[in-house]
Amino acid sequence: MATPQLRRLGPSPAMAWVFLAPALLLLAAWMVYPIVYSIFRSFHDASGNTFVGLENYGAIFSDSATLTTIRNNIIWVVVAPLMVTVLGLIFAVLTERIRWATAFKLVLFMPMAVSLLAAGVIFRLVYEQDPDKGVANAIITTVQGVFSGDQGYPGARPRENDAAPAVLRGGAVVTKQQAQPGTPVLIPLVGLSPDAVAGFAAARPPAAGPGLSGTIWIDTVRGGGGTVNQIDTQERGLAGVTVEAVEGDTVRATTQTEADGSFRFDELTSGSYGLRLPESNFTAAFGGLTWLGPTLITPAIIGAYIWVWAGFAMVLIAAGLSAIPRDALEAARIDGATEWQVFRKITVPLLSPVLLVVFVTMIINVLKVFDLVFIIAPGSVQPQANVVALEMWRVSFGGGGNQGLGSALAIFLLLLVLPFMAFNIRRFRRDER
Amino acid sequence: MNDATFQRGPARLIDRLGGGVLQVVLILVAIFWLVPTLGLLVVSLRAETDNNSSGWWTLFTKPAQLTLENYGNLLASGFSSSFWNTVLITVPATLLVIGIAATAAYAFAWIEFPGRDALFLVVIALLVVPVQIALIPIAKLYGALGIFGSIAGVVLFHVAFGLPFAIFLLRNFFAGIPRELLEASRMDGAPEWRIFATVVFPLAKPAIASLGIFQFLWVWNDLLVALVYADTENQPMTKALQSQMRQFGTNVDILAPGAFLSLIIPLVLFFAFQRYFVQGLLAGSVK
């Protein structure tokens, strides 16, 4: 080690132990002894009285719940450190070219100061299923709505009584009577509250004219009143409903309602048809993704993790970047290298020590991930989102009541970080030389 | 940068266009990073009925809906006691780590003793030991000592697990102090503790600031240790909020202001001391 050697003036070694005593006592009692005790405890059953050998370790690799945690940890380790490091590298390189780099770094770095519990609450809100609550689904459904445009009327349906002129059949609404041109067909629907349709245009019977025509509207009035199956003044038409004229099983014509709910088949001037409003009119609009459901939960939590840690990677890599000699980059540019070539052939190789440190730090961190999974995954999907560090707490303190298995999981976690312990020691010895 | 002199007109134009795209992309990234926290703040400032019926972003069209009601209700429900518990845990845990690690780091850096290098490697090895390893044994130990559930138990746990990083960071900083400064004092016959207190410790202020902010944030933001060792009456904010998570949907009016209160002090500290924060990060990115 590079510490100076004090030949004559140095204090006695006994002095060192006085200075070291409080730290060594704490480290021995809170870290070294627990490692030894956990190994011992992991060979015993839940009660702690019976020696069971490697049974707890066997349980880790045979129980489907713990196997899920191991699978999730593998996903985490493969995906999260790489994404954090790559994003950090991209941001670090890009911020070199903007004037407000300091502000940008502060913004990305800020989540580091926030507790993972708070980050968990923040992302529970982001991932809310209802697009009127969760910003993630609000954005997705808005973008999706722009591209598809179709807005259905989920919940709209005919009344269920004999007087109703239409019935629900296989999801579609069909008229009971055959309709003829010249007699407007009224198709009253219910199931949408007057509040939900308050912004729609007032319903109107179709204007007089040739062709089969009619009106589709919500036949209810706010506060009650109005005549059933009649268009009353306060009632609202349904715009953009697809209407099919059917003869037998064959669709003869298709049209859509106007803003006031009226429709007309100009080409059908004679004959007799059934009218059908296909199911597509009544299916719900795309409601966004189920972020917190069993399939997307781990990617969703990894997203939150990246939000927390990308700034850390960026700052570390940016510091490494500023240490790269500018001359090397400039020389390559003058020789005609493109920015991509400079990045690939010079920047990344020179940065590789820093990138490795960031990557390893992230792996160590990811192996211990606990809070984010615990907070973001709702109770019902926690088994699907579970990771080793969380399972360790769950079986030992969170109601599992098996500290033998808990100790085995803790030792398993320690074994997982062991290679990185060796990495740190080797790096330190190299730096000191 | 004087590379502009080597670029011809069109190249510079492309560069400038590219620069414009870059600005836009990075602004979008920054917004992406800000929006979640902004959402939490706005949700915490809206009445429960508003949060149930519309998204927080409707604030931009209807600014009148903001209210401090949630915060009032939260504080009235006794949340302030968990705030004080967080303070009572964090402040001693931070100060103790600084004091204990500084003396140990001084020994590692400036006192020769047999086994020093090997012992320091043990400290480095302990840097990555997961907290989980100690949960069960220390629970047993605290039971025997009668401090299970107390604030002291939580503090001691944080101090012990903060030490490897703290010793590592400070020892590396101390080792960089010029030897002449110490030798002059030793020549004068000053006792070792006085050299530590009057020469080394004052010089190490930036490193101590880095360490202090890190330890403060770790302890303030911890959930797991508190979850295991803190009784309900001694629980910090993180544990108090966690216990409300089960009914997330109906407890947003408690959780959002609570989470925001818990993050505001670390955030202020972070902005005030971000220089030291970054320095500490660069000096010891291993935990």
Interface residues (C-beta under 8 A of the other chain):
Chain A: M1 A2 T3 P4 Q5 L6 L9 G10 P11 P13 M15 A16 W17 F19 L20 P22 A23 L24 L26 L27 A29 W30 M31 V32 Y33 P34 I35 Y37 S38 R41 F91 L94 T95 R97 I98 A103 F104 L106 V107 L108 F109 M110 P111 M112 A113 V114 S115 L116 L117 A118 G120 V121 I122 F123 R124 L125 V126 P131 D132 K133 G134 V135 A138 W307 G311 F312 V315 L316 A319 E330 R333 I334 V357 V358 T361 I364 L367 K368 F370 D371 F374 I375 P378 G379 A389 M392 W393 S396 F397 Q403 G406 S407 L409 A410 I411 L413 L414 V417 F420 M421 N424 I425 F428 R429
Chain B: D3 F6 G19 L22 Q23 V25 L26 V29 A30 W33 L34 V35 P36 T37 G39 L40 V43 N51 N52 S53 S54 G55 W56 W57 I100 A101 T103 A104 Y106 A107 F108 A109 W110 I111 E112 F113 P114 R116 D117 L119 F120 L121 V123 I124 A125 L126 L127 V128 V129 P130 V131 Q132 I133 A134 L135 I136 P137 I138 A139 K140 L141 L156 F157 V159 A160 F161 L163 P164 I167 A175 R179 E183 R186 M187 E192 F196 L217 W220 N221 D222 L223 L224 L227 V228 T238 L241 Q242 M245 R246 F248 V252 L255 A256 A259 F260 S262 L263 P266 L267 L269 F270 F271 Q274 F277 V278 L281 L282 S285 V286 K287
